[in-house]
Amino acid sequence: MNLSRLRLEDYSELKPGFRETIQDFKEKEKEILKRIFEKGISSGIFFINDTDQTASLFLDLLKGLRTTLVNEKKTLFIEQEEYDLLLQKTIAFTNIFIKSLKYN
């Protein structure tokens, strides 16, 4: 199976089989972000009241960037120029988000 050409309908059928793996990955990703935020707090760089909520928000917003790109597509595959645009948007978003967490 060529996963790069997986149709969105096929993904929906496969999703139950991957659900646990996807959830484990999301939790690990969130824990990594929380540790980064906690280090930033202890170093006096970040002001964050709730690292769990902030990590969840960051990941949800990042997912939104990815979702808007593939929403109109019939496959999960993106072209290089689409990937480049997504990367630019991800960097811009991350810069804005991280700057908002910093002490003034």
matplotlib code that plots the C-alpha trace (Angstrom):
import matplotlib.pyplot as plt

x = [0.0, 1.3, 0.5, 1.5, -1.4, -3.9, -7.3, -9.1, -11.9, -9.3, -7.8, -11.2, -11.4, -7.9, -8.1, -9.6, -6.6, -4.2, -6.2, -4.1, -0.9, -2.0, -3.2, 0.1, 2.0, -0.2, 0.3, 4.1, 4.2, 2.2, 4.5, 7.5, 5.9, 5.0, 8.6, 9.8, 7.3, 8.2, 11.9, 11.0, 9.1, 11.9, 14.4, 12.2, 11.6, 7.9, 4.9, 2.4, -0.3, -1.2, 1.4, -1.1, -3.7, -1.1, 0.5, -3.0, -3.8, -0.5, -1.0, -4.7, -3.8, -0.9, -3.2, -5.6, -2.8, -2.2, -6.0, -6.7, -4.1, -5.5, -9.2, -9.7, -7.6, -8.6, -5.4, -3.2, -0.2, 0.9, 3.2, 6.6, 5.3, 2.3, 4.8, 7.0, 3.9, 2.9, 6.4, 6.4, 3.0, 4.1, 7.3, 5.3, 2.6, 5.2, 7.1, 3.8, 2.7, 6.1, 6.5, 3.1, 4.3, 7.4, 7.8, 7.8]
y = [0.0, 3.4, 5.5, 8.7, 8.2, 7.0, 8.4, 10.1, 7.6, 4.8, 6.6, 6.7, 2.9, 2.4, 4.8, 2.5, 0.2, 3.1, 4.9, 3.6, 4.4, 7.8, 8.6, 7.4, 9.6, 12.6, 12.1, 11.8, 15.0, 16.8, 15.7, 16.9, 20.3, 20.5, 19.7, 22.5, 24.9, 23.9, 24.5, 27.9, 28.7, 27.6, 29.6, 32.7, 32.9, 31.9, 32.9, 30.0, 29.2, 25.8, 23.9, 21.1, 23.4, 25.4, 22.3, 21.1, 24.5, 24.6, 21.1, 21.8, 25.0, 23.3, 20.5, 23.2, 24.5, 20.9, 20.2, 23.4, 22.2, 18.7, 19.6, 20.1, 17.2, 13.7, 12.2, 12.8, 13.5, 17.1, 18.5, 20.1, 23.7, 22.9, 21.4, 24.5, 26.8, 24.7, 24.9, 28.7, 29.0, 26.6, 28.7, 31.9, 30.5, 29.0, 32.3, 34.2, 31.6, 31.3, 35.1, 35.4, 33.1, 35.1, 37.6, 41.2]
z = [0.0, -0.9, 2.1, 0.3, -2.1, 0.5, -0.2, 2.7, 2.5, 3.0, 6.0, 7.7, 7.4, 8.7, 11.5, 14.1, 13.7, 14.3, 17.0, 20.0, 18.2, 17.2, 20.7, 22.2, 19.8, 20.7, 24.4, 24.0, 21.8, 24.5, 27.2, 25.3, 24.9, 28.6, 29.5, 27.2, 28.7, 32.2, 31.5, 30.1, 33.2, 35.6, 33.5, 33.8, 30.1, 29.9, 31.9, 31.7, 34.2, 32.9, 30.8, 30.0, 28.6, 26.7, 25.2, 24.1, 22.6, 20.7, 19.2, 18.3, 16.5, 14.7, 13.6, 12.2, 10.0, 8.6, 8.3, 6.2, 3.7, 3.1, 3.5, -0.2, -1.3, -2.2, -0.9, 2.1, -0.2, -0.5, -3.2, -2.4, -2.8, -0.5, 2.1, 1.8, 2.4, 5.4, 6.8, 6.4, 8.2, 10.9, 11.6, 11.6, 13.9, 16.3, 16.5, 17.4, 19.9, 21.7, 21.8, 23.5, 26.3, 27.1, 29.9, 28.5]

ax = plt.figure().add_subplot(projection="3d")
ax.plot(x, y, z, "-o")
ax.set_aspect("equal")
plt.show()
